[in-house]
Amino acid sequence: PRRTAMREDLQALLALDPDQPGAHGMLGTYHFAIGDYEAAISHLEAEVAGDRFDPSSAGDLECRYLLALIYTDHRRDPAK
């Protein structure tokens, strides 16, 4: 129940402000934790796409780390 509430809270926050800093990463982390990799990939990629990536941001670094785990451990894709 707590996980569901967390997901709903993050989705509501993103519905109000799609560019809320860190929210996509938190939602991606949530999806990664429960194994919903399709959703996690799109959220994590959105968080660190192009000039949105901030190398000084712990959240952005975590997004890149989670993407690396997904690409290497769960979705082996040499292009990524």
N, C-alpha and C positions, 0 to 999 in steps of 0.2 A: 504493500500500500504506500509506503513512503517513496519508493522509486516512482510509482505512477504519479504521485503528487508532484514530485520533482520534475518529471517530464512535462506534466501539464503546466506547471508554473513557468518553465523555460519556454514552452511553446506560446503561452499567453504573452510573455515578455517580448518574444520575437514578433508576435503579431502586432504589438503596439509599436515596436521599434526594431525593424529588421537588422539594423546596424549596431545594436547594443553590444558594446565591446565585451568580448569574452563569452557571451551567451551561446553562440554557435559552438564554441569549443566545449563548454560545459554540456551542451546537449549531445555533442559528438562523443564526449567521454561517457556520458550516460549510455548511449547506444553501443559504444564499444564494450562497456562493462557487461551488457546483457547479450552481446553477440549479434546485434542488429547491424552488421557491417555495411549494408547498402546505404542505410540512412546516415551512419557515422561518416562514411566517406564524403558524401555531399556536404554535410555540415562542416566537417573539418577542412575540406578544401576551400569552402567559402570563407572560412575564418582567416586563412593565410594566403588567399589568392592575390597575385600581383603585388601592388603597392600597399595592400592591407597588412602584409606581413611586417611585423616589428620585431627585429632580432633582440631587442631589449625587454620584450614582454614575455613573462613566464608562461602566460596562457598560449601565446603564439608558438613558443618553443614546444610546449606540451602537445599542441595540435600537430606540429610537424613530427614529433616523436610517435604519436599515436598513428599517424598516417604511415610512417616508416614501418611500424609493427604490422599494420594491416597489410601493406604491400609485400613485406618480406615473409611474414609468418602465416598469413591467412589467404592472401591473394597474390601469389607470385606472378608478378608482371614486370619483366625486364624494362619495359618502357617507362615505368614509374620510378 
